[in-house]
Amino acid sequence: MICLGIEGTAHTIGVGIVEDVDEKCKVLANVIKMYQPKEGGIHPREAANHHANFIANLVIDAIKKANIDKKEIDLIAFSKGPGLGPCLRTAATAARALSLTLDKPIVGVNHCVAHIEIGRGTTGCEDPVLLYVSGANTQTIAFAEGKYRVFGETLDIGIGNMLDKFGRIIGLEFPCGPKIEKLAEKGDKYIDLPYSIKGMDVAFSGLLTAAEKTVRDKKHRIEDICYSIQETAFAALAEITERAMAHTEKNEVLLGGGVTCNKRLREMVKTMAKERKARFYVPRNDLCVDNGAMIAWNGILMYKSGIKMNIKETTIDQRYRTDMVDVKWR
Amino acid sequence: MAVKKKIIYRGAEAEILLSKYMNYKAVEKRRIEKGYRIKELDHKLRSLRTKEEAKLMIEARKSGVAVPIIYDVDLENYTITMEYLEGKRLKDILNNVSEKERKKLCKMIGENIARLHSNNIIHGDITTSNMILFDDKIHFIDFGLGEINSEIEAKGTDLHVLMEAFEATHFKYPNCFDYVLQGYKSILKEEAEPIIRKIEEIVKRGRYR
């Protein structure tokens, strides 16, 4: 079965084409375009306009790269949520148009669940705890009796948003994470910053405020501040992941989301896993960031488990939480 | 004489070793080094939590909540030696008892949290894994993330942690948390109201709520 998936929850519009081969995911094509705001954060309407401009060409490009005929596509999938309304609607509209013109079935996918499933489909892990870290999302997710349940999450802002907000203060452009990572590599002096864990949850607003103050005080190098932010925030992420693993008694950890491209975060979670003799998995980079292939793969799993949607049911849901999905395919 | 001690449980941040203190059966809770974080942070978190945990356990006992007796605190080795409790974790009990029994246990949990909170003790990690039923009393353990704090926000967050634990671990019994709140209110009376309202506010702050 071949599925074309469209991702459009936030800054990225992506089209992926995947095929299921012996229950594993084979990615035939995976192309994305990312909206870059001129200043500040994502403007939802402008991001949606960006997506509308690029979606048609991305679909053509993906079909070409997959080296298939469009008639070979068996299923259309799209990101139903969670995310920014205008972006979600744009991606969903494109998916509906494709479904109707090609006369193929359509399913709406939960973006967060798709991040886990692409990991399970491509890395060989079976029953992991996922640390899902992106701009808006920071969650530890694991499967328990029919659902992916959130064991820990941020109580205020996502890790990526925290890094972006800090980056803006010191004059970096969106996305700031990779630039902060570069600066942090040149830092080596640890500045004490708030480390906030509440049970299995984490919070970053106190850390952000304290880091801002450190910048204003001008007593430390920016490189050292970036280093300290990363060390503090990522240690907290490794800790909530370990807490979720201990609590659920699971022995695999999987990374997902754009922030997992950060090498220091990867290294920390990998060390944590090693120390507790657990297995560590991370999908390749283009499958970690927001992308269409993960939507397509989750679409196949849903469709094969008997989930069907008619066009009227293909609404979007900005607040589509991970634990709202009935996981019929497991 | 150094005797090799048996690890009976490996948690996220500590190992629990079977031990002896004088002639009492005891456990040692040893916070282990985490190679993923830098030394400065590792030392800060381990010593702070060991100290705070010992202090809060004593405070909890004074407020009338059952906790293991502390025999020794060794800050150099980030270790607390405490009483061995023969009981079972609430996490393993709660899903396997009658509704009536579950209600009784949940109310007891709520009463105990109220006793902690009326003395401004914040546990910081209230889950059913951190409660042991022993001698017909619910013993609270694992105060390492706790603090002394009189704010409504801190108390609300404390209860929110338990609410999430119920949602993830005891999802088949959605009434559990309401029973806890019943027990909580029965001790704290009108003081409980603003704290319970706070939980709602904390939930809404989260993503996609």
Interface residues (C-beta under 8 A of the other chain):
Chain A: P82 A136 N137 A144 E145 R149 V150 F151 E153 T154 L155 D156 G158 Y190 D192 Y195 I197 K198 G199 M200 D201 E231 T232 A235 A238 E239 E242 R243 M245 A246 H247 E267 M268 V269 T271 M272 K274 E275 R276 Q318 R319 Y320 R321 D323
Chain B: R10 G11 A12 E13 K34 G35 Y36 R37 I38 E40 L41 K44 L45 G124 D125 I126 T127 S129 L145 T157 H160 V161 E164 A165 E167 A168 T169 F171 K172 I202 R205 G206 R207 Y208 R209
